[in-house]
């Protein structure tokens, strides 16, 4: 089954190392595209390119490093994938994403074959600390029955409408440790999470700056969880229908600009995909408008699927919205 996201990307090979990708209004943040969807395009193009080279025998993306140079617009993209080094067990490729002949993002991709064991396997004592609440009973959750530890919500509206397809389960007791947010994300219907969707989800996270500031703005995890919890008190088990609007964005006091995003994949996903994944988002420090984000994504058995890291600039909203607030064209 081809995922909705891959259908929307509509990757087409022009020949050699060049591809085109479509865009979709469901990815929009004003007149720009959500960064996670840009990561998904790059990952899908890189993975497709690797799988089209059977002689290399490295069909999987091991590591992806993305530099966001300019915001992507609502238009098609051209992607080039060029080999920098090919090796027996790992290779390195450079991926460039262009729109209207301008480079918008550049990435380095390391390839591998997760079916091949290259060396030893040794368990470690690493664990999530503090431990998250016990995992949900997903069968009950999908039947809209209440879970003792998690409250469901679906966040839709004018900003990143794609999130309206995804159910979010937040801890019923909230986020007791500043800088740590836990959630389960997944699909209610037949849709499943594939590797491209997983790449997108590395940026489907709360705004850790809003959450640390507790400013109640668009992606403040505390505000989101509070609304979901209050809804659950009157509608046990039914996902809270939360919405957003561009007007909410225009009221923001700060905005996050991702400078770099890294993803390391730990294994190949099952062919049938996944319904739910657990995500822990951690910010160690917000200092002078510079913030780090670490993310681990796990399957329903709490096995690590991938880890991710972002470098983010937290800037005054006036830098981004100075025209829109004067009634002219909204800049997002």
C-alpha positions in Angstrom: 0.0 0.0 0.0 1.3 3.4 -1.0 1.0 5.9 1.8 -1.0 9.1 1.4 2.2 11.2 1.9 4.0 9.3 -0.9 1.0 9.8 -3.2 1.0 13.5 -2.4 4.8 13.7 -3.1 4.2 12.0 -6.5 7.9 11.4 -7.1 8.8 11.1 -10.8 12.2 10.2 -12.2 13.2 12.4 -15.0 16.3 10.3 -15.8 19.7 9.6 -14.3 19.9 11.2 -10.9 17.1 13.8 -11.2 13.5 13.6 -9.9 10.5 15.8 -9.5 8.1 16.0 -6.6 4.7 17.6 -6.2 3.5 19.6 -3.2 0.1 19.5 -1.4 -1.9 22.2 0.3 -2.1 19.9 3.4 1.6 20.7 4.0 1.1 24.4 4.1 2.3 26.8 6.8 0.9 30.0 5.3 2.5 30.2 1.8 5.4 28.0 2.7 5.7 24.2 3.2 6.2 22.4 6.5 9.8 21.3 7.1 8.8 17.7 7.9 7.3 17.4 4.4 10.5 18.7 2.9 12.4 16.1 4.8 9.9 13.5 3.6 10.5 14.5 -0.1 14.3 14.3 0.3 14.1 10.9 2.1 11.6 9.4 -0.4 13.8 10.6 -3.4 17.0 9.2 -1.7 15.4 5.9 -0.8 13.9 5.5 -4.3 17.2 6.2 -5.9 19.0 3.6 -3.7 16.4 1.0 -4.4 16.8 1.6 -8.2 20.4 0.5 -7.9 20.3 -3.2 -7.1 24.0 -3.6 -7.8 24.8 -1.3 -4.9 22.7 -3.5 -2.6 22.2 -0.7 -0.1 18.5 0.1 -0.3 18.1 1.7 3.1 18.8 5.2 4.4 21.0 4.9 7.5 21.5 8.6 8.2 20.1 11.7 6.8 21.5 15.2 7.4 19.5 18.2 6.0 20.5 21.8 5.9 17.5 24.1 5.4 18.8 27.0 3.3 15.5 28.8 2.3 11.8 28.2 3.0 10.1 26.0 0.4 7.2 27.5 -1.5 4.0 26.0 -2.7 5.4 24.7 -6.0 6.9 21.5 -7.4 10.5 20.6 -6.5 13.4 19.2 -8.5 15.7 16.8 -6.6 19.1 15.5 -7.6 20.8 12.6 -6.0 24.6 12.3 -6.6 27.0 9.7 -5.3 29.9 11.2 -3.4 31.4 7.8 -2.3 30.3 4.2 -2.9 31.5 1.5 -0.6 31.0 -2.2 0.1 28.8 -1.6 3.2 27.9 2.1 3.2 27.8 4.9 0.7 27.4 8.6 0.8 25.1 10.7 -1.5 24.4 14.4 -1.8 20.8 15.4 -2.3 19.8 18.9 -3.5 16.2 20.1 -3.5 15.5 23.0 -5.9 12.5 25.2 -6.6 12.5 27.6 -9.5 16.2 26.8 -10.0 17.1 27.9 -6.5 18.5 25.5 -3.9 16.2 25.3 -1.0 17.7 22.4 1.0 20.8 20.2 0.7 21.3 16.9 2.4 23.9 14.2 2.9 22.6 10.6 2.9 24.4 7.5 4.2 23.1 4.2 2.7 23.1 0.7 4.1 21.4 -2.6 3.9 19.6 -3.5 7.2 19.3 -7.1 6.1 23.1 -7.4 6.3 24.7 -7.8 9.7 28.1 -6.0 9.6 29.3 -6.6 13.2 28.3 -7.4 16.7 25.0 -6.7 18.5 25.3 -5.8 22.2 22.4 -4.6 24.4 22.9 -1.5 26.5 21.4 -0.1 29.7 20.0 2.9 28.0 16.4 3.7 28.7 14.0 6.6 28.7 14.3 8.6 31.8 12.0 9.5 33.3 10.0 6.5 32.1 6.8 7.3 30.1 3.4 6.2 31.3 2.4 2.6 30.4 1.7 2.3 26.7 -2.0 2.6 25.7 -4.3 -0.2 24.9 -4.5 0.6 21.2 -7.5 -1.6 20.6 -9.5 0.4 23.1 -8.1 3.7 21.8 -9.2 2.8 18.3 -12.7 2.0 19.6 -12.8 5.4 21.3 -12.7 3.9 24.7 -10.8 5.8 27.4 -7.3 4.9 28.4 -6.2 5.5 32.0 -2.9 7.1 31.0 -3.4 8.8 27.6 -5.9 11.3 26.1 -6.5 11.5 22.4 -6.8 14.5 20.1 -6.7 15.3 16.4 -5.3 18.7 15.5 -6.6 20.2 12.2 -7.0 23.5 10.6 -5.3 26.0 8.3 -1.8 25.3 9.5 -0.3 21.9 8.3 -3.8 20.4 7.6 -2.1 17.0 7.2 -2.0 16.7 11.0 -5.8 16.3 10.8 -5.2 12.8 9.6 -3.2 11.9 12.7 -4.4 10.9 16.2 -2.2 12.2 19.0 -2.2 10.6 22.4 -0.8 12.9 25.2 -0.1 11.8 28.8 -3.2 12.3 30.9 -1.0 13.8 33.7 0.8 16.2 31.4 4.5 16.9 31.1 6.0 17.1 34.6 9.6 17.6 33.4 10.4 20.9 31.6 11.9 20.2 28.2 10.5 16.6 27.8 7.3 15.8 25.9 5.9 12.4 25.2 3.2 11.4 22.7 1.9 8.5 20.6 1.1 9.4 17.0 -0.8 7.2 14.5 -3.6 6.7 12.1 -7.2 5.6 13.0 -8.1 4.0 9.6 -6.2 1.8 7.1 -3.3 4.3 6.7 0.0 3.1 8.0 3.4 4.7 8.8 6.1 3.9 6.2 9.7 5.2 6.1 8.7 8.4 4.3 6.0 9.1 6.9 8.5 8.4 9.7 10.9 11.0 8.1 8.0 13.5 8.1 7.3 12.7 11.8 10.8 13.7 12.9 9.4 17.3 12.6 5.9 16.5 13.8 6.7 17.6 17.3 5.6 20.3 19.8 7.2 23.7 19.7 9.6 23.2 22.5 10.2 26.9 22.8 6.4 27.6 23.2 6.3 24.7 25.6 9.2 25.9 27.7 7.8 29.5 27.7 4.3 28.1 28.5 2.9 30.9 26.3 -0.2 29.0 25.2 0.6 29.5 21.5 0.0 27.3 18.6 2.2 24.3 19.4 2.6 24.7 23.2 2.4 21.1 24.4 1.0 22.1 27.8 -1.9 24.1 26.2 -2.6 21.2 23.7 -2.6 18.6 26.4 -4.8 20.7 28.7 -7.4 21.1 26.0 -7.4 17.4 25.2 -7.7 16.5 28.9 -10.6 18.9 29.5 -12.4 17.5 26.5 -11.8 13.9 27.7 -13.5 14.7 31.0 -16.8 15.2 29.1 -16.1 12.9 26.1 -14.1 9.9 27.5 -12.1 8.2 24.7 -13.3 10.4 21.9 -10.4 12.3 20.3 -10.6 16.0 21.1 -11.2 18.0 17.8 -8.6 20.7 18.2 -8.2 23.3 15.4 -5.9 26.2 14.4 -6.0 29.1 12.0 -3.5 31.4 10.3 -4.8 34.1 12.6 -3.3 32.2 15.5 0.1 32.2 13.8 -0.1 35.9 13.3 -0.5 36.4 17.1 2.7 34.5 17.8 5.4 36.2 19.8 8.2 33.9 18.5 8.7 31.4 15.7 11.1 28.5 15.3 13.4 28.2 12.3 15.1 24.8 11.9 18.6 25.2 10.7 19.6 21.5 10.5 17.9 18.2 11.0 19.6 14.8 11.4 17.9 11.4 11.4 19.5 8.1 12.1 17.3 5.1 11.2 17.9 1.9 13.3 16.1 -0.6 11.2 13.8 -1.2 8.2 10.1 -0.8 8.9 7.8 -3.8 8.3 6.4 -4.0 4.8 2.9 -3.4 6.1 4.0 -0.3 8.0 3.1 0.8 11.5 -0.1 2.2 13.0 1.3 4.0 16.0 4.7 5.2 17.1 5.9 6.6 20.4 7.8 9.9 20.3 9.9 11.5 23.0 11.0 15.1 22.3 13.7 16.7 24.5 15.2 20.1 24.6 18.3 20.4 26.7 18.7 24.2 26.5 17.1 27.3 25.1 19.7 30.0 25.4 19.8 33.3 23.5 17.3 32.1 20.9 19.3 28.9 20.1 17.8 25.6 21.0 18.6 21.9 20.5 16.0 19.2 20.0 16.5 15.5 20.4 13.9 13.0 19.4 13.5 9.2 19.7 10.8 7.4 17.9 9.8 3.9 19.0 7.4 1.2 17.7 4.5 -0.3 19.8 7.0 -2.6 21.5 9.1 0.4 22.5 12.0 -0.6 20.2 13.8 2.4 18.7 13.0 3.1 15.1 15.1 6.2 14.7 16.7 9.1 16.5 16.7 12.7 15.4 18.3 16.0 16.3 17.5 19.5 15.3 19.3 22.9 15.6 16.6 25.6 15.9 16.7 29.4 16.1 13.9 30.8 18.2 13.3 34.3 16.8 11.0 37.2 17.4 7.9 36.9 15.3 8.3 40.5 14.1 11.1 39.3 11.9 8.7 37.0 10.0 5.4 38.8 10.2 6.3 42.4 9.9 4.4 42.8 6.6 1.5 40.6 7.5 0.7 42.5 10.7 0.4 45.6 8.7 -2.4 44.0 6.6 -0.3 43.1 3.6 0.7 39.7 2.4 1.2 37.1 5.2 4.8 35.8 5.3 5.1 32.3 6.8 
